[in-house]
């Protein structure tokens, strides 16, 4: 079974106004979108309320009643994890409430899976 169903989230912080001598926000957005599309990553823009709804469901045990509420005055990063969510850090994982988060990285390939087989598993030809 190939490992093809995965998602990559790219968050861009683009200035709302054009600074003198720099590209406009719309040009920056279009350029990044073209680059991601050229890499065959199929970029999809997500509105802040929809993104917050998804992140709150992922990172909190009990999401809010109005999960898609977005306060434009506060940074988005401060609106995801609820105040009552307990955060515990350890050397090999992060625990938010009752959910565990961990990054796994292959250190070396087994004999059964060589470089060509791993390329095939990850969607290569």
C-alpha positions in Angstrom: 0.0 0.0 0.0 1.7 3.2 -1.1 2.0 6.1 1.4 0.3 8.7 -0.8 -2.5 10.0 1.4 -0.8 12.8 3.4 -1.2 16.5 3.8 1.4 19.2 3.9 0.3 22.5 5.5 2.1 25.7 4.5 1.3 28.8 6.4 2.4 32.2 4.9 2.5 35.4 6.8 2.1 38.0 4.1 2.1 41.7 4.8 -1.3 43.3 4.2 0.1 46.3 2.5 2.8 46.7 -0.1 6.1 48.0 1.1 8.1 50.2 -1.2 10.3 48.2 -3.6 8.8 44.8 -2.7 6.2 42.6 -4.3 2.5 43.1 -3.6 0.8 40.6 -1.3 -1.2 39.3 -4.2 1.9 38.7 -6.2 3.6 36.8 -3.3 0.5 34.6 -2.9 0.3 33.8 -6.6 4.1 33.0 -6.8 4.0 30.6 -3.8 0.8 29.0 -5.1 2.5 28.5 -8.5 5.6 27.0 -6.9 3.5 24.5 -4.8 1.4 23.6 -7.8 4.5 23.1 -9.9 5.8 20.7 -7.3 2.4 18.8 -7.7 1.4 19.5 -4.2 -2.2 20.7 -5.2 -2.4 23.7 -3.0 -5.8 24.7 -1.5 -6.4 28.0 0.2 -8.2 27.7 3.5 -10.1 30.5 5.1 -9.0 31.3 8.7 -12.3 30.2 10.4 -12.1 26.8 8.6 -8.5 26.3 9.5 -9.1 27.3 13.2 -12.0 24.8 13.3 -9.8 22.0 12.1 -6.8 22.9 14.4 -9.0 23.2 17.4 -10.5 19.8 16.8 -7.0 18.3 16.4 -5.3 19.9 19.4 -8.0 20.0 22.0 -10.0 17.3 23.8 -13.2 19.3 23.9 -13.6 21.8 21.1 -15.4 25.1 21.6 -19.1 25.6 21.0 -18.3 28.0 18.2 -15.2 26.3 16.8 -15.0 28.5 13.7 -14.9 31.8 15.6 -11.9 33.9 14.5 -10.7 37.1 16.2 -8.8 39.2 13.7 -7.2 41.2 16.4 -5.4 38.2 18.0 -2.7 36.1 16.4 -4.1 32.9 15.0 -1.5 30.8 17.0 -3.0 32.1 20.2 -6.5 31.0 19.3 -5.9 27.3 18.7 -5.2 25.6 22.0 -7.8 26.3 24.7 -6.8 27.6 28.1 -7.9 24.5 29.9 -5.8 22.1 27.7 -2.9 20.7 29.7 0.4 20.6 27.8 3.2 18.2 28.8 6.5 18.0 27.0 9.0 15.1 27.1 12.0 14.1 25.1 10.1 11.9 22.6 6.6 13.3 22.5 4.3 16.2 23.2 1.0 15.6 25.0 -1.9 18.0 24.6 -4.7 17.0 26.9 -5.2 13.3 26.2 -3.6 13.4 22.7 0.0 12.4 21.9 2.0 14.0 19.1 5.3 12.6 17.9 7.5 12.9 14.9 8.8 9.6 13.4 11.8 9.6 11.1 13.4 6.5 9.4 17.0 6.2 10.5 18.0 3.5 8.0 16.3 1.2 5.5 15.7 -2.5 6.4 17.0 -5.2 4.1 13.5 -5.8 2.8 13.0 -2.2 1.8 15.8 -0.6 -0.3 15.9 2.9 -1.8 14.0 1.9 -4.9 11.2 0.2 -2.9 10.9 3.2 -0.5 10.6 5.5 -3.6 7.8 3.4 -4.8 6.0 3.4 -1.4 6.1 7.2 -1.3 4.5 7.5 -4.8 7.5 7.5 -7.1 7.5 5.7 -10.5 
